[in-house]
Every structure is written in C-alpha cells, then in structure tokens.
C-alpha cells in the first residue's frame, strides 16, 4: 500500500470496554492521508449512531477495499475476559492499541495516529487523542465501526456456545435480562469476574 503524499492517517477506537462478558475489541484503520473517507463511506459516523445494517455495510466495504490492498488496511485486536480480569481493562486496551498500530504502521514517521477518548499510542508515534473522536474524526469513526461489528459478530457466535445467557440480545452488556441470567446460571468462562457483583 502506498500513499501519494507518502503520509498516512491511522484511526483507533475500542468497543466493549463496559460489558460483563466477552472480549474488548480495538479497531485500527490505516489510510493514505489524501484518502477521502467521508466520500468513500457516505453516512459514516460514530458506530453507536449508525444502524446495524449501516455498520455491516461499511464493515464489508472496508474488507473489500483491504483485500484489494490499495486504499485501506485495518486490524481488530481482541482482549479476552480472562486477560481483562488478570491485567485490568486499561492495561489490556493499551497493549491492544500498541499491537495493532505497530502491526499496520511500523514506521512512526510516516503519518499521524488519531485516537478516541482516553486512548494513547506508543510514544514514538505522532498522535492526537480526541474526546468524542468517534463522532468527529473519520478515521476514528471507521475504526469504531470495525471494532463494534467484529465484537458484535463474535458475541452472536458465542451465544450458540452459551445459549443460556442470550448474548445475541445484549452482546454481554449488563442489561436486566443479562443480570437475571447471571443470577440463574452463574458465571461462564467468558464473563469478566472483576466486573460482576451479584447481590
């Protein structure tokens, strides 16, 4: 992959920081600096503000572009419930961010990393963290979509292995239904034990 200007933009966001079950996902997007993401992905926005259908459409479009290898590359890094319990969510996310950026963007001088919220890249990278960046910076928006769709699909798969928790409905978040199922069935090995306090 080459950029006409020789520079790249990297967007980073996470999905699944708060759920009680399943992994946390960090999405990383790499595009040429002059690549117009908003023109390529009409309606692009923070993944939470898009419909599931719109997220899926954008996700598949990114995969197709990445397979062509010319315009865009991406990675989604996952941290398990076990890792979250053992290391802490912040430590796991920081490691996933670093792993994903270094995988896609090994030469720090070739561009800039944009990160959402409280995320940070390894210090060797030029970077900017933007509060609410998943609704402001197109590369972060796209990273948020890749992270969320990857995680949602995985939770739907896990629902087949752990049907008693109805994961396909709540994706592991602490909804009323999920809490009721936890009280009924206890915790599985995909639950974050440090996140759950049953009365």
Buried (B, 14 or more C-beta within 10 A) or exposed (E): BEBEEEEBBBBBBBBBBEBBBBBBBBBBBBBBBEBEBEEBBEEBBBBEEBEEEBBBBBBEBBBEBBEEEEBBBBBBBBBBBBBBBEBEBEEBBBBBBBBBBBEBBEEBEBBBBBBBBEBBBBEEBEBEBBEEBBBBBBBBBBBBBBBBBBBBEBBEEBBEEBEEBBBBBBBBBBBEEBBEBBEEEEBBEBBBEEBBEEE
